[in-house]
Amino acid sequence: MTKSDEFQTNAEECQRMAELAPTDREKRSWMKLGEAWLRMIEIRTVIVADSPKQTFDAALEKKGTGQSRSDKSN
């Protein structure tokens, strides 16, 4: 699970909590928190796009190196 997936999951949980909130004030608080998680996804997307190392790391995490694992043991 990527950080963006984690942030999305958190935002969805905030939405569920907002729907269950007993007061409008609590509902607004949960909605604000959910919106903050969604902004984190946008910020992370910009940071990753601006950083070659992070872009490489993200690609590596997604696709791997393409190398076979060595079964040799010494």
PyMOL commands that set and color helices and strands:
alter all, ss='L'
color gray80, all
select helices_A, chain A and resi 3-20+24-50+52-63
alter helices_A, ss='H'
color red, helices_A
deselect
rebuild
show_as cartoon
